[in-house]
Amino acid sequence: MLLKENLGPADFEQLVDEQKATASRLIFTDQSIFELEQEKLFAKVWLYIGHDSEIPNPGDYVTRKMATDPVILNRGEDGNINVLLNSCSHRGTLLCTTDTGNTKGFTCAYHGWAFGLNGDLKATADDMNLYDGKVDFDTLNLKSAARVDSYAGLIFATWNNEAPDLADFLGDARWYLDLYRKRTPQGMEVLGAPHRWVVETNWKTGAVNFGADGPHAVKVHGPITQATFGIPPQAVRDSLLYSPAISMGNGHNGILPFIPESLRGQVPAFTGYPAELIELYEQCLTTAQLEVSRDLLGGVQTMFPNFSSVQAPAIFRPGGPPINMLAIRVWQPISATQMEIWNWFLVEKEASEEWKHEAMLAGVRTFSPGGTFDQDDAEAWAGITAGIAGQQSRQGDMNFQMALAYRDQIIPDFPGPGKAYPSIYGEVTEFDVLLEWQKYMTA
Amino acid sequence: MSNRVSETEYRDLADFLCDEAELLSAQDYPNWQKMLAEDLHYLIPVPQFLEQVGSREIGIGNGYFDDDIHSMRIRLELLSSPQTTTAEHVRSMLNHVVSNIRITKAGDDEYHCKSCITVHRTRFNKKEPTIISGRRQDLIRRTTDGFRLVTRQVNLNQSILMSSNISYFF
């Protein structure tokens, strides 16, 4: 079935079936749905574009994407953060062609139109008086994002003037973001340039997987977890089966994999962190946050729609201690069947240089295009695209029906906000990402 | 001391690089591992498009690969069995093409080897191969047991990798 051209809310009501806990495979493969997502979702919602530590000084810039749009993220002379459409207001040419740098402004390679760091038009091809006063140059500044804001060093932007405040959009998810990204006084910094690679799958595959998918971690990553985390597959399975998955509201979802019973007493609190950082965590996190943090083996989250993170402890030296890495990433939509993963590694600013280096190594060896985890996920995800390309196969459902068993089991008195479900096997929180997607598509 | 190498040395080292390429294409990791030094450093930096003036580095840097012999052994072990790899099950069809080999002496028993490497890779679910090319700078040591790869830095020519993963080596 190919969809009709003008999809309306009624169509999207059918494409995700809340009652059945299934979604149409078409939303992972149909290009007309992808095009509608650009308008109904990505033009409306807050999108992650970069970290405060990437542009510490005035004039610092990085080139980024907000869904399919190229943008420049920079720090102005006044210290303010600017997010500009990276496209000349004259004929649309890509203005800034480098990945990062420091500059006083941006000059177009085509006719030489020049813009300040805040996007103001400074010069046209020649003497601006040649326009004889017939053009209002104020209308020819670069388009800026409607709103830019940050939380815990994470910079978000939106094209939507009517968007809620970022704090409200993140809402209760901030409590869970803090567990990994706001637990020392100075906060975090990026370790280097983003890893960027193309995966032949719809962007939602990544967003849903990090929402997060428990059973795949045993099937795809079980032996690797044994080899690189030193945790036996049975213990991974127990941790995932009996630890909570959280729906934080507004489509933000994640998991809190705790040390399983079989390893209690053998794994220290805050496993994978040095004492000097743990001391700061104890100071900065609340009593309730500490309660869920101490016994964590890792963590995976998706902030709706396409900003995710993963923390995990890796051991790559025989007999060495586990070292925690934290990766944050955007699932960039490229087409219905292709995304780019943009992936950064974060570390606490207060960490020693030695620890930063170790955390970097733990990150690039696990969650990166060459990482022992990502290389396998990408293969499984590309397999979805290959598997649902046909006339018969694309008519089927994406199945999240483990949710039928778990979605009514909300843990009472859970220390954190949102709805906590008792198992990472439950598929409830993964499916919640698609339910939120449906809200935007039917709006 | 001149850093020029003899014809025999050049031939021996070029053979080493071609033997290595053949093992990498065949994913014969037990035998490739024998060619690695205990003090191995295998590094693939993240390529970026930067201004010639005004460029800057962010953070301490995080390459795609940054491995010592211990982490490399774990990688090779995982990639050697269908039970422990999804990315290479089934195995990719790989061709490693080595060219532009230039060699100078780095000391009594060590050599700087520069080469270009182009890897053609085909997966079962895509008809056409992905092709990634890079410039390699190696340090290779002569031992009584044959040559050993000590350091390798590979500068790839894609800033956004057009490949779902790098589950192989350059």
Interface residues (C-beta under 8 A of the other chain):
Chain A: S53 E54 D60 V62 T97 T98 D99 T100 G101 N102 T103 E189 V190 L191 G192 A193 P194 H195 R196 W197 V198 V199 E200 V220 P223 I224 A227 T228 F316 R317 P318 E340 F345 E353 K356 H357 M360 L361 G363 V364 R365 S368 P369 G370 T372 D374 Q375 D376 D377 A378 E379 A380 W381 A382 G383 A386
Chain B: I44 V46 Q48 F49 L50 E51 G54 S55 R56 I58 G59 I60 G61 N62 G63 Y64 F65 D66 D67 D68 H70 S71 I74 R75 E77 L78 Q83 T84 T85 T86 A87 R123 N125 K126 S159 I160 L161 M162 S163 S164 N165 I166 S167
